[in-house]
Amino acid sequence: MKQTCTQSAPLNLTALVLLFLSCTVLSLEAQQGSGAGRGASGDSGGGGSELVGTARVETRGRAIQVGGRLEPKSRIMHTSTFTGVVRDIPVKPGDSVRPGDILFTVDRNEAGQTFQLHTVRSRIDGVVSKVDLFVEEEVRASGAGVTVIGRKEFILEAKISDKDAFKVVPGQQVSGRRVDGGELTGRLTLRSPEPDYETGLFELTFEFPAEPQTFAGAFVLIDLPTETIRGIFVPSEAVDRRYGRNFLWLVEPESRTLTRKEVELGTSLGNETRVVSGLAEGDLYLRELSGREQEGAPLPGGGR
């Protein structure tokens, strides 16, 4: 029950001190009562689920992180078919264009022929990325012109070691995160058939559809699942490591006493470790160790 102290009338110094001490005692009692309530109802004091774990066979997924920058899937350099003089460039970098929009015009300059206006139009829906032309300057046939990048899909290229390269499957769905925390979903479309023989790394190509706040050049981290592992997993902090050997403290169900059992460990995933042998499904074990555990001692916190 919440208790409060109020001052209803002017008090002298002695009365104020006594009032302060009284309020302090009431505050401490309230805190102790609250703490006692948590201990009675919580799991850490009486052998509940936070202190004691039950061994179960479960499935865990292992994943690695790869990263890279998004690039437009489509990138087209629009060039002039003929040599001539540039007469007009109605676009600039950053402009949005659609198929058929004019990018630049050229006066054809061919021996024995009259000048004819040649118009170069965008072949895709996208954004002008680069303009390599100047009005009233000559452009050569197939020379650099206007580059347009697509805005509907992006690709990302990353490297992966040979240890994990053949654990991933082209076509699998992946999730990624931008540096601003935004998430995006895509798929793995290609794993190179052979590595870079200097580095030994394989190349992966991912595709992501355009989404709000997704743009060319954005850095993305991808969580890439590589394998699925099934077994009994325990918190790594539950393992008692002694003399190069690994133990768990088991809890006897009826007497609620402790028994040290040697176990063989396998793969570690995050803050969990798979137990290969020594722990059976349904066994009870201590999830957290104090360092004071003893063989045959009662379960910390009072037992049953």
C-alpha positions in Angstrom: 0.0 0.0 0.0 1.4 3.4 -1.0 2.1 5.7 2.0 2.7 9.4 1.9 3.9 12.1 4.3 2.4 15.5 4.3 3.0 18.7 6.2 -0.1 20.3 7.4 1.3 23.1 9.6 4.6 25.0 10.1 7.2 22.8 11.9 10.3 23.6 13.8 13.7 22.1 12.9 13.4 19.1 15.2 10.0 18.2 13.9 11.2 18.5 10.3 14.1 16.1 11.0 11.7 13.6 12.6 9.3 13.9 9.7 12.2 13.3 7.2 13.3 10.1 9.1 9.8 8.8 9.3 9.3 9.3 5.5 12.6 7.6 4.8 11.7 4.5 6.9 8.3 4.2 5.2 10.0 4.5 1.8 12.5 1.8 2.6 9.8 -0.6 3.9 7.8 0.0 0.7 10.9 -0.9 -1.4 11.7 -4.0 0.7 8.1 -5.1 0.4 8.1 -4.7 -3.3 11.3 -6.6 -3.6 10.0 -9.4 -1.5 7.0 -9.7 -3.7 9.1 -10.0 -6.8 11.2 -12.7 -5.2 8.2 -14.7 -4.2 6.5 -14.5 -7.6 9.6 -14.5 -9.8 11.6 -17.4 -11.3 15.1 -16.7 -10.0 14.4 -17.5 -6.3 12.5 -20.7 -6.3 13.7 -23.0 -9.1 11.5 -21.5 -11.8 12.0 -21.4 -15.5 14.6 -18.6 -15.4 16.9 -20.6 -13.2 16.1 -24.1 -14.3 15.9 -25.1 -17.9 14.3 -28.2 -19.5 16.3 -29.8 -22.3 14.4 -29.9 -25.5 15.2 -30.9 -29.1 14.8 -27.7 -31.1 15.8 -26.3 -34.5 18.1 -23.3 -34.9 19.1 -21.6 -38.1 22.6 -20.4 -38.7 23.1 -17.3 -40.8 26.0 -15.1 -41.9 26.0 -11.4 -42.7 27.2 -10.0 -46.1 26.9 -6.5 -47.2 27.3 -4.2 -50.2 25.8 -1.2 -52.0 22.7 -1.3 -54.1 23.2 -0.7 -57.8 20.5 -0.2 -60.4 19.7 -3.4 -62.2 19.3 -1.5 -65.5 22.0 1.0 -66.7 22.0 2.1 -70.3 24.5 4.5 -71.9 22.5 6.1 -74.8 24.9 7.0 -77.6 24.6 8.7 -81.0 24.4 6.5 -84.0 26.1 9.1 -86.1 29.0 11.6 -85.8 27.8 15.2 -85.6 27.3 18.3 -83.5 25.1 18.3 -80.4 22.3 20.8 -80.8 20.2 20.2 -77.7 20.3 18.3 -74.3 16.9 18.8 -72.6 17.9 16.7 -69.6 20.3 16.9 -66.7 21.5 14.4 -64.0 18.7 13.6 -61.6 15.9 14.1 -64.1 13.2 11.4 -64.4 12.6 10.1 -67.9 10.3 7.6 -69.5 10.7 5.5 -72.6 10.7 7.8 -75.6 11.7 11.0 -73.9 14.3 13.0 -75.8 17.8 12.9 -74.2 19.7 14.8 -76.9 19.8 15.7 -80.6 22.6 15.7 -83.0 23.1 17.3 -86.5 24.5 14.5 -88.7 27.7 15.4 -90.4 28.4 12.9 -93.2 30.4 13.5 -96.4 28.2 14.0 -99.4 25.0 14.3 -97.4 22.9 17.2 -96.1 22.7 17.8 -92.4 19.9 15.8 -90.7 18.7 16.0 -87.2 19.2 12.8 -85.2 17.2 12.4 -82.0 18.3 10.0 -79.2 15.5 8.9 -76.9 15.4 7.0 -73.6 14.9 3.3 -73.9 13.9 2.7 -70.3 11.9 4.3 -67.4 14.5 5.7 -65.0 16.7 8.6 -63.9 19.4 10.4 -65.8 22.6 9.5 -64.0 25.3 11.1 -66.2 25.6 13.5 -69.2 28.8 13.2 -71.2 27.9 15.8 -73.9 28.0 19.5 -74.4 25.8 21.6 -76.6 27.5 22.7 -79.9 30.3 20.3 -79.5 31.0 17.3 -81.7 30.1 13.8 -80.7 31.5 10.7 -82.3 29.3 7.8 -83.4 29.0 5.4 -80.4 30.7 7.9 -78.2 29.7 8.6 -74.6 26.2 10.2 -74.4 23.6 10.1 -71.7 23.4 7.4 -69.0 20.0 6.4 -67.6 19.6 4.1 -64.7 16.5 2.1 -63.9 14.5 2.6 -60.7 12.4 -0.5 -60.5 14.9 -3.0 -59.3 18.3 -3.0 -57.6 21.1 -5.5 -57.4 23.8 -6.0 -54.7 27.0 -8.0 -55.2 28.8 -9.5 -52.2 31.6 -12.1 -51.5 31.3 -15.3 -49.6 33.9 -17.9 -48.5 34.1 -21.4 -49.9 33.1 -22.7 -46.4 29.6 -21.2 -46.9 29.3 -20.8 -50.7 27.6 -24.1 -51.3 25.3 -23.8 -48.3 23.3 -21.1 -50.0 20.8 -21.7 -52.8 20.1 -19.3 -55.6 16.5 -18.3 -55.5 16.2 -18.3 -51.7 14.6 -15.2 -50.1 16.7 -12.9 -48.0 16.1 -9.9 -45.8 18.3 -6.9 -45.5 18.7 -3.7 -43.5 19.7 -0.3 -44.6 21.9 1.9 -42.4 18.8 3.9 -41.4 17.2 0.8 -39.9 14.8 0.2 -42.8 14.2 -3.4 -43.9 13.9 -4.7 -47.4 13.2 -8.2 -48.8 14.9 -9.7 -51.9 16.3 -12.9 -53.2 19.6 -14.5 -54.1 19.8 -14.8 -57.9 23.3 -15.9 -58.6 26.3 -17.7 -57.0 29.4 -17.6 -59.2 30.3 -21.1 -60.5 33.9 -20.5 -59.5 35.7 -18.3 -57.1 38.1 -15.5 -57.5 41.3 -17.6 -57.4 43.3 -14.9 -55.8 41.0 -14.5 -52.8 39.2 -17.8 -52.9 35.9 -16.0 -52.5 32.7 -16.7 -54.5 30.5 -13.8 -55.8 26.8 -13.6 -54.9 24.2 -11.4 -56.6 21.0 -10.3 -54.9 18.0 -8.5 -56.4 15.7 -6.1 -54.5 12.6 -4.4 -55.8 12.4 -0.6 -55.4 10.8 0.5 -52.2 10.4 3.9 -50.5 13.7 5.2 -49.1 15.6 2.7 -51.2 18.1 4.2 -53.6 21.2 3.5 -55.6 24.3 3.5 -53.5 22.5 2.6 -50.2 24.6 0.3 -48.1 22.6 -2.9 -47.1 23.5 -5.7 -44.6 21.9 -9.0 -45.5 21.2 -11.9 -43.1 21.9 -14.9 -45.2 20.8 -18.3 -43.9 23.3 -21.0 -44.5 22.1 -24.1 -42.6 19.6 -25.5 -40.2 20.8 -27.3 -37.0 18.6 -29.5 -34.9 19.5 -30.6 -31.4 19.5 -29.6 -27.7 20.7 -26.0 -27.1 21.6 -24.5 -23.7 22.7 -21.0 -22.8 26.5 -20.8 -23.1 26.7 -19.3 -19.6 25.2 -22.6 -18.2 28.3 -24.5 -19.2 30.8 -25.1 -16.3 34.3 -25.4 -18.0 36.9 -27.1 -15.9 40.3 -28.5 -16.8 39.5 -28.5 -20.5 36.2 -30.4 -20.0 32.6 -29.2 -20.1 29.9 -29.8 -17.5 26.3 -29.0 -16.8 24.7 -28.9 -13.4 21.6 -31.2 -13.6 18.7 -30.8 -11.2 17.2 -34.0 -9.8 13.4 -33.6 -10.3 12.2 -35.0 -6.9 14.9 -34.0 -4.4 15.8 -30.8 -6.3 19.5 -31.4 -5.7 22.4 -30.8 -8.1 24.5 -33.3 -10.0 27.4 -32.3 -12.2 27.4 -34.1 -15.6 30.1 -33.9 -18.3 28.8 -33.1 -21.7 30.1 -32.8 -25.3 29.5 -29.5 -27.0 28.9 -28.7 -30.6 28.1 -25.6 -32.6 27.6 -22.3 -30.9 25.0 -20.0 -32.2 24.9 -16.5 -30.6 24.6 -17.0 -26.8 23.6 -20.7 -27.1 25.6 -23.9 -27.5 24.4 -27.2 -28.8 24.9 -30.2 -26.5 26.0 -33.2 -28.6 25.9 -35.8 -25.8 25.5 -36.0 -22.0 22.1 -34.3 -21.8 18.9 -36.0 -22.7 15.6 -34.5 -23.7 13.5 -33.7 -20.6 16.6 -33.3 -18.3 16.5 -30.3 -15.9 19.6 -28.1 -15.7 20.8 -24.9 -14.2 20.7 -22.0 -16.7 22.8 -19.7 -14.6 25.8 -20.5 -12.5 27.0 -18.7 -9.4 30.3 -20.6 -9.1 29.3 -22.0 -5.7 27.5 -25.1 -7.0 28.3 -28.4 -5.2 27.5 -32.0 -5.9 24.3 -33.0 -3.9 23.6 -29.5 -2.8 20.0 -28.2 -2.9 18.8 -26.1 -5.7 19.7 -22.5 -5.0 16.8 -20.4 -3.7 15.1 -22.9 -1.6 14.5 -26.0 -3.6 11.2 -27.6 -4.7 
